[in-house]
Amino acid sequence: MRKQRYGNIVLMGSDQVFVGKGNSTVYGLTKAAIGQLTKSSAIDYAPYNVRVNCICPGTIDTPMLIPSVEKFHQISGKPINEINEILQNAQPVQRLGNAEEIAKVVLFLLSDDCPFMTGALLSADWGYTCQ
């Protein structure tokens, strides 16, 4: 990208770039590091016309969520359906996001529709981190 003097890098963060969550220290730490990687890389690569941005999704209904819910069920004893309801109710719009919605944000960032955007940490969390 430096050689061709053009490019786009999209990193995947998490809502935990912005907020802490219990029992999630290592995950939150790594996602916060991705946020800083985004900002530093954006500065480093700006002279080469390479944009670097980070999407920070909230809770997304993917296969990765299932083991997390099961682990929380084992620790807390709460029924899985109740845990899923808690996750949905934590979102201002009362539902989880999905992979297709995050993919649309990726497509936007990779497009030429945002040529002046670099170093951004973009929430894609149905307003969760606005609360």
Backbone as ProteinMPNN parsed JSONL, in Angstrom:
{"seq_chain_A": "MRKQRYGNIVLMGSDQVFVGKGNSTVYGLTKAAIGQLTKSSAIDYAPYNVRVNCICPGTIDTPMLIPSVEKFHQISGKPINEINEILQNAQPVQRLGNAEEIAKVVLFLLSDDCPFMTGALLSADWGYTCQ", "coords_chain_A": {"N_chain_A": [[0.824, -1.189, 0.0], [1.962, 1.203, 0.747], [3.814, 1.483, -1.271], [2.216, 1.695, -3.601], [0.932, 3.938, -2.874], [-1.671, 4.199, -1.9], [-4.544, 3.001, -0.22], [-6.691, 1.09, 2.004], [-7.273, 0.215, 5.297], [-9.085, -1.756, 7.448], [-9.761, -2.3, 10.694], [-10.922, -4.534, 13.258], [-12.527, -3.76, 16.081], [-14.193, -3.432, 19.121], [-17.109, -2.805, 21.138], [-15.916, -2.598, 23.512], [-13.688, -1.069, 23.203], [-14.468, 1.375, 24.006], [-15.967, 1.085, 26.401], [-15.871, -0.605, 29.559], [-16.366, -4.018, 30.55], [-17.591, -6.436, 32.818], [-15.761, -9.368, 33.871], [-14.156, -9.576, 31.601], [-11.586, -8.774, 31.099], [-9.108, -9.4, 29.654], [-10.015, -9.64, 27.001], [-11.149, -7.069, 26.626], [-8.836, -5.525, 26.979], [-7.279, -6.292, 24.741], [-8.903, -5.391, 22.66], [-8.988, -2.644, 23.159], [-6.332, -2.094, 22.634], [-6.33, -2.492, 19.887], [-7.78, -0.266, 19.122], [-5.924, 1.797, 19.701], [-3.873, 0.991, 17.979], [-5.111, 1.497, 15.567], [-5.308, 4.341, 15.567], [-2.57, 5.16, 15.771], [-1.477, 3.895, 13.511], [-2.933, 5.149, 11.518], [-1.853, 7.72, 11.577], [0.827, 7.126, 10.943], [0.598, 6.085, 8.339], [-0.723, 7.977, 6.844], [0.831, 9.813, 5.204], [1.197, 8.251, 2.984], [-1.182, 8.039, 1.764], [-2.841, 6.086, 2.759], [-5.555, 4.897, 4.383], [-6.666, 4.201, 7.7], [-8.962, 2.667, 9.667], [-11.273, 1.776, 12.295], [-13.761, -0.494, 13.167], [-16.112, -0.74, 15.72], [-17.908, -2.967, 16.919], [-20.928, -3.704, 18.717], [-22.715, -6.097, 20.655], [-22.981, -8.825, 18.665], [-24.91, -11.083, 16.838], [-23.52, -13.876, 16.333], [-21.789, -17.011, 15.626], [-19.7, -16.914, 17.485], [-20.759, -15.782, 19.746], [-22.283, -17.714, 21.051], [-20.666, -19.613, 22.684], [-19.862, -17.793, 24.644], [-22.253, -17.032, 25.856], [-23.028, -19.517, 26.843], [-20.93, -19.993, 28.672], [-21.376, -17.897, 30.492], [-23.847, -18.723, 31.403], [-23.122, -21.099, 32.764], [-21.534, -20.017, 34.81], [-23.232, -18.194, 36.103], [-25.678, -19.482, 36.424], [-28.009, -18.644, 35.323], [-30.781, -19.064, 33.091], [-30.283, -19.799, 29.597], [-31.997, -18.572, 27.708], [-32.831, -16.369, 29.182], [-30.431, -14.986, 29.491], [-29.905, -14.312, 26.81], [-32.053, -12.593, 26.42], [-31.38, -10.541, 28.209], [-29.069, -9.568, 26.947], [-30.168, -8.579, 24.547], [-31.939, -6.629, 25.558], [-30.151, -4.821, 26.587], [-29.442, -3.247, 24.528], [-30.26, -0.17, 22.996], [-32.099, -0.401, 20.872], [-33.228, -2.801, 21.339], [-32.43, -5.24, 20.176], [-29.992, -7.566, 18.88], [-27.097, -6.963, 16.842], [-26.203, -7.992, 13.463], [-24.027, -9.988, 11.351], [-24.133, -9.146, 8.669], [-24.878, -6.471, 8.86], [-22.605, -5.346, 10.007], [-20.797, -5.91, 7.988], [-21.654, -4.116, 6.032], [-20.771, -1.708, 7.086], [-18.028, -2.107, 6.905], [-17.794, -2.232, 4.089], [-18.489, 0.424, 3.457], [-16.335, 1.829, 4.659], [-14.227, 0.875, 3.13], [-14.805, 1.913, 0.708], [-14.709, 4.656, -1.687], [-16.252, 6.629, -0.701], [-15.692, 7.902, 1.641], [-13.274, 9.578, 1.726], [-11.8, 11.274, 3.363], [-11.579, 10.221, 5.819], [-9.822, 8.878, 8.403], [-8.202, 7.036, 10.985], [-10.391, 6.721, 12.582], [-12.593, 5.537, 15.112], [-15.238, 3.655, 14.897], [-18.398, 3.324, 16.195], [-20.578, 0.632, 16.014], [-23.08, -0.314, 17.164], [-25.747, -0.204, 17.815], [-26.244, 1.97, 19.454], [-25.405, 1.328, 21.988], [-23.042, 2.187, 23.368], [-23.637, 4.809, 23.736], [-25.113, 5.171, 25.965]], "CA_chain_A": [[0.0, 0.0, 0.0], [2.858, 2.365, 0.737], [4.43, 1.568, -2.595], [1.226, 2.197, -4.559], [0.475, 5.202, -2.307], [-3.126, 4.181, -1.764], [-5.106, 1.796, 0.387], [-7.602, 1.185, 3.14], [-7.175, -0.857, 6.281], [-10.19, -1.729, 8.403], [-9.532, -3.179, 11.832], [-12.141, -4.868, 13.983], [-12.433, -3.558, 17.517], [-15.341, -3.883, 19.902], [-17.624, -1.739, 22.0], [-15.011, -2.525, 24.648], [-12.724, 0.006, 22.983], [-15.038, 2.548, 24.667], [-16.524, 0.788, 27.72], [-15.438, -1.842, 30.191], [-17.399, -4.99, 30.906], [-17.121, -7.385, 33.809], [-15.262, -10.687, 33.449], [-13.73, -9.453, 30.214], [-10.375, -7.955, 31.153], [-8.156, -9.649, 28.573], [-10.68, -9.29, 25.742], [-11.22, -5.611, 26.577], [-7.476, -5.036, 26.805], [-6.845, -6.48, 23.357], [-9.699, -4.527, 21.787], [-8.507, -1.276, 23.369], [-5.062, -2.008, 21.911], [-6.658, -2.324, 18.467], [-8.149, 1.139, 18.965], [-4.692, 2.583, 19.638], [-3.203, 0.594, 16.742], [-5.798, 2.23, 14.502], [-4.926, 5.757, 15.599], [-1.146, 5.304, 15.46], [-1.262, 3.503, 12.114], [-3.504, 6.2, 10.662], [-0.848, 8.792, 11.506], [2.008, 6.619, 10.239], [0.357, 5.796, 6.926], [-1.35, 9.118, 6.155], [1.65, 10.342, 4.102], [1.133, 7.33, 1.843], [-2.581, 8.009, 1.322], [-3.448, 4.849, 3.242], [-6.471, 5.181, 5.488], [-6.798, 3.128, 8.684], [-10.122, 2.906, 10.523], [-11.639, 0.638, 13.134], [-15.172, -0.68, 13.496], [-16.252, -1.187, 17.108], [-19.251, -3.521, 17.052], [-21.495, -4.126, 19.991], [-23.01, -7.528, 20.676], [-23.417, -9.272, 17.34], [-25.409, -12.456, 16.849], [-22.656, -14.727, 15.516], [-21.43, -18.243, 16.344], [-18.787, -16.607, 18.588], [-21.543, -15.391, 20.912], [-22.854, -18.896, 21.7], [-19.882, -20.087, 23.824], [-19.856, -16.768, 25.695], [-23.531, -17.158, 26.56], [-22.982, -20.779, 27.599], [-20.03, -19.812, 29.808], [-22.074, -17.062, 31.464], [-24.879, -19.597, 31.973], [-22.467, -21.982, 33.729], [-21.049, -19.232, 35.953], [-24.324, -17.505, 36.811], [-26.837, -20.336, 36.622], [-29.186, -18.075, 34.643], [-31.156, -19.781, 31.866], [-29.731, -19.223, 28.374], [-32.963, -17.643, 27.1], [-32.812, -15.145, 29.987], [-29.187, -14.284, 29.134], [-30.129, -13.716, 25.485], [-32.969, -11.466, 26.617], [-30.595, -9.474, 28.841], [-28.209, -8.994, 25.899], [-31.012, -7.787, 23.639], [-32.484, -5.477, 26.27], [-29.073, -3.859, 26.849], [-29.32, -2.401, 23.341], [-31.373, 0.774, 22.911], [-33.108, -0.832, 19.899], [-33.774, -4.067, 21.825], [-32.046, -6.42, 19.4], [-28.573, -7.672, 18.59], [-26.714, -6.738, 15.447], [-25.841, -9.208, 12.738], [-22.797, -9.876, 10.57], [-24.391, -8.381, 7.447], [-24.874, -5.044, 9.205], [-21.205, -4.948, 10.19], [-20.182, -5.962, 6.657], [-21.993, -2.875, 5.327], [-19.869, -0.668, 7.589], [-16.742, -2.403, 6.279], [-17.877, -1.792, 2.689], [-18.443, 1.881, 3.443], [-14.98, 2.288, 4.951], [-13.341, 0.508, 2.024], [-15.212, 2.642, -0.499], [-14.196, 6.014, -1.863], [-17.269, 7.553, -0.186], [-15.209, 8.569, 2.855], [-11.842, 9.746, 1.471], [-11.159, 12.131, 4.352], [-11.733, 9.556, 7.108], [-8.771, 7.956, 8.845], [-7.997, 7.062, 12.431], [-11.693, 6.745, 13.256], [-13.123, 4.382, 15.837], [-16.658, 3.769, 14.585], [-19.34, 2.474, 16.908], [-21.64, -0.034, 15.261], [-23.538, -1.025, 18.356], [-27.134, 0.148, 18.095], [-26.311, 2.994, 20.476], [-25.045, 0.792, 23.307], [-22.03, 3.0, 24.054], [-24.188, 6.164, 23.974], [-25.853, 5.163, 27.236]], "C_chain_A": [[0.874, 1.26, 0.0], [3.436, 2.575, -0.648], [3.462, 2.141, -3.628], [0.62, 3.521, -4.122], [-1.05, 5.314, -2.271], [-3.531, 2.901, -1.052], [-5.997, 2.113, 1.563], [-7.399, -0.031, 4.025], [-8.34, -0.683, 7.243], [-9.897, -2.768, 9.48], [-10.853, -3.421, 12.553], [-11.887, -4.747, 15.475], [-13.635, -4.166, 18.196], [-15.892, -2.681, 20.637], [-16.722, -1.567, 23.219], [-13.787, -1.647, 24.378], [-13.152, 1.218, 23.81], [-15.5, 2.302, 26.099], [-15.954, -0.519, 28.253], [-16.629, -2.734, 30.476], [-16.789, -5.982, 31.888], [-16.698, -8.708, 33.21], [-14.746, -10.684, 32.015], [-12.424, -8.668, 30.095], [-9.458, -8.156, 29.953], [-8.762, -9.277, 27.222], [-10.729, -7.77, 25.587], [-9.858, -4.985, 26.347], [-7.031, -5.146, 25.353], [-7.625, -5.582, 22.398], [-9.299, -3.06, 21.945], [-7.184, -1.061, 22.638], [-5.304, -1.833, 20.414], [-7.073, -0.888, 18.185], [-6.917, 2.022, 18.847], [-3.877, 2.247, 18.39], [-3.801, 1.352, 15.559], [-5.307, 3.664, 14.437], [-3.466, 5.957, 15.204], [-0.854, 4.962, 14.007], [-1.811, 4.542, 11.149], [-2.517, 7.351, 10.5], [0.351, 8.343, 10.679], [1.8, 6.473, 8.74], [-0.323, 6.925, 6.157], [-0.478, 9.683, 5.028], [1.625, 9.486, 2.837], [-0.283, 7.202, 1.286], [-3.252, 6.671, 1.656], [-4.279, 5.204, 4.464], [-6.575, 3.96, 6.391], [-7.945, 3.5, 9.62], [-10.483, 1.634, 11.266], [-13.144, 0.632, 13.393], [-15.234, -1.279, 14.901], [-17.667, -1.715, 17.321], [-19.647, -3.767, 18.5], [-21.716, -5.622, 19.942], [-23.646, -7.927, 19.356], [-23.792, -10.745, 17.425], [-24.606, -13.291, 15.847], [-22.382, -16.02, 16.284], [-20.481, -17.995, 17.522], [-19.544, -16.262, 19.877], [-22.015, -16.606, 21.718], [-22.0, -19.409, 22.862], [-19.817, -19.07, 24.972], [-21.128, -16.851, 26.527], [-23.532, -18.428, 27.41], [-22.074, -20.664, 28.821], [-20.702, -18.97, 30.896], [-23.182, -17.86, 32.158], [-24.276, -20.502, 33.056], [-22.04, -21.233, 34.989], [-22.211, -18.7, 36.793], [-25.501, -18.408, 37.17], [-28.105, -19.804, 35.964], [-29.51, -18.908, 33.401], [-30.649, -19.048, 30.622], [-30.703, -18.238, 27.735], [-33.012, -16.32, 27.863], [-31.557, -14.311, 29.675], [-29.341, -13.602, 27.782], [-31.045, -12.501, 25.577], [-32.248, -10.27, 27.244], [-29.72, -8.775, 27.803], [-29.009, -8.107, 24.959], [-31.51, -6.519, 24.321], [-31.427, -4.433, 26.601], [-28.894, -2.888, 25.683], [-30.505, -1.439, 23.288], [-32.461, 0.345, 21.924], [-33.675, -2.216, 20.21], [-33.531, -5.262, 20.915], [-30.547, -6.407, 19.178], [-28.327, -7.336, 17.127], [-26.432, -8.065, 14.772], [-24.64, -8.924, 11.833], [-22.996, -9.04, 9.302], [-24.366, -6.876, 7.722], [-23.452, -4.536, 9.406], [-20.484, -4.95, 8.84], [-20.471, -4.69, 5.861], [-21.127, -1.711, 5.796], [-18.477, -0.86, 6.988], [-16.741, -1.908, 4.83], [-17.807, -0.277, 2.576], [-17.014, 2.376, 3.656], [-13.993, 1.961, 3.838], [-13.658, 1.259, 0.736], [-14.522, 3.999, -0.569], [-15.199, 7.056, -1.381], [-16.822, 8.294, 1.074], [-13.699, 8.826, 2.745], [-11.097, 10.538, 2.543], [-11.164, 11.487, 5.729], [-10.568, 8.603, 7.352], [-8.579, 8.116, 10.342], [-9.284, 7.028, 13.233], [-11.986, 5.419, 13.958], [-14.636, 4.493, 15.725], [-17.503, 2.79, 15.392], [-20.361, 1.914, 15.933], [-22.316, -0.948, 16.273], [-24.975, -0.694, 18.75], [-27.267, 1.132, 19.26], [-25.918, 2.544, 21.869], [-24.076, 1.711, 24.048], [-22.472, 4.443, 24.233], [-24.818, 6.265, 25.346], [-25.005, 5.638, 28.394]], "O_chain_A": [[0.56, 2.25, -0.662], [3.534, 3.702, -1.133], [3.848, 2.982, -4.439], [-0.112, 4.158, -4.88], [-1.63, 6.36, -2.565], [-2.93, 1.847, -1.26], [-6.05, 3.242, 2.05], [-7.359, -1.165, 3.547], [-8.556, 0.401, 7.786], [-9.799, -3.963, 9.2], [-11.78, -2.616, 12.467], [-11.132, -5.525, 16.058], [-14.044, -5.284, 17.88], [-15.222, -1.654, 20.75], [-16.751, -0.53, 23.881], [-12.934, -1.502, 25.253], [-12.312, 1.995, 24.263], [-15.434, 3.207, 26.93], [-15.603, -1.419, 27.49], [-17.756, -2.262, 30.625], [-15.61, -6.32, 31.792], [-17.209, -9.124, 32.171], [-14.885, -11.675, 31.298], [-12.194, -7.981, 29.1], [-9.07, -7.186, 29.302], [-8.092, -8.666, 26.39], [-10.386, -7.244, 24.529], [-9.739, -4.015, 25.599], [-6.47, -4.2, 24.798], [-7.062, -5.07, 21.431], [-9.276, -2.316, 20.964], [-6.937, 0.013, 22.089], [-4.566, -1.108, 19.746], [-6.754, -0.347, 17.126], [-6.867, 2.903, 17.989], [-3.253, 3.133, 17.806], [-3.081, 1.791, 14.662], [-4.932, 4.148, 13.369], [-3.159, 6.828, 14.391], [-0.078, 5.651, 13.345], [-1.23, 4.789, 10.092], [-2.365, 7.893, 9.405], [0.835, 9.082, 9.821], [2.719, 6.71, 7.957], [-0.481, 6.833, 4.94], [-1.016, 10.01, 3.971], [1.989, 9.948, 1.755], [-0.546, 6.354, 0.434], [-4.118, 6.195, 0.921], [-3.77, 5.74, 5.448], [-6.572, 2.824, 5.916], [-7.897, 4.534, 10.286], [-10.043, 0.543, 10.9], [-13.719, 1.645, 13.791], [-14.495, -2.209, 15.224], [-18.528, -1.004, 17.841], [-18.81, -4.002, 19.372], [-20.983, -6.339, 19.261], [-24.709, -7.43, 18.982], [-23.071, -11.549, 18.016], [-24.964, -13.396, 14.674], [-22.709, -16.115, 17.467], [-20.459, -18.787, 18.465], [-19.013, -16.435, 20.974], [-22.133, -16.527, 22.941], [-22.543, -19.63, 23.944], [-19.728, -19.454, 26.138], [-21.086, -16.753, 27.753], [-23.98, -18.415, 28.556], [-22.406, -21.179, 29.888], [-20.608, -19.292, 32.081], [-23.422, -17.691, 33.353], [-24.852, -20.653, 34.134], [-22.168, -21.749, 36.099], [-22.182, -18.747, 38.023], [-26.235, -18.126, 38.117], [-29.158, -20.438, 36.038], [-28.6, -19.401, 32.734], [-30.594, -17.818, 30.6], [-30.286, -17.178, 27.267], [-33.212, -15.265, 27.26], [-31.621, -13.083, 29.605], [-28.954, -12.444, 27.622], [-30.833, -11.501, 24.891], [-32.48, -9.126, 26.855], [-29.635, -7.547, 27.777], [-28.574, -7.008, 24.614], [-31.501, -5.447, 23.716], [-31.764, -3.279, 26.867], [-28.271, -1.837, 25.832], [-31.642, -1.854, 23.514], [-33.627, 0.689, 22.115], [-34.493, -2.745, 19.457], [-34.335, -6.193, 20.884], [-29.906, -5.36, 19.275], [-29.227, -7.415, 16.291], [-26.421, -9.118, 15.409], [-24.288, -7.771, 11.586], [-22.095, -8.298, 8.912], [-23.883, -6.101, 6.896], [-23.133, -3.413, 9.016], [-19.651, -4.081, 8.582], [-19.621, -4.235, 5.095], [-20.785, -0.829, 5.007], [-17.824, 0.111, 6.607], [-15.799, -1.244, 4.397], [-17.133, 0.247, 1.689], [-16.536, 3.239, 2.92], [-13.027, 2.696, 3.628], [-12.873, 1.241, -0.212], [-13.846, 4.423, 0.367], [-15.014, 8.248, -1.628], [-17.503, 9.215, 1.523], [-12.93, 8.347, 3.578], [-9.87, 10.468, 2.612], [-10.794, 12.131, 6.711], [-10.36, 7.649, 6.603], [-8.77, 9.2, 10.894], [-9.271, 7.28, 14.438], [-11.668, 4.34, 13.458], [-15.249, 5.332, 16.385], [-17.339, 1.575, 15.28], [-20.934, 2.646, 15.127], [-22.156, -2.168, 16.25], [-25.365, -0.889, 19.901], [-28.274, 1.131, 19.968], [-26.077, 3.294, 22.832], [-24.271, 1.984, 25.233], [-21.741, 5.232, 24.832], [-25.034, 7.373, 25.837], [-25.482, 5.689, 29.528]]}, "name": "protein", "num_of_chains": 1, "seq": "MRKQRYGNIVLMGSDQVFVGKGNSTVYGLTKAAIGQLTKSSAIDYAPYNVRVNCICPGTIDTPMLIPSVEKFHQISGKPINEINEILQNAQPVQRLGNAEEIAKVVLFLLSDDCPFMTGALLSADWGYTCQ"}
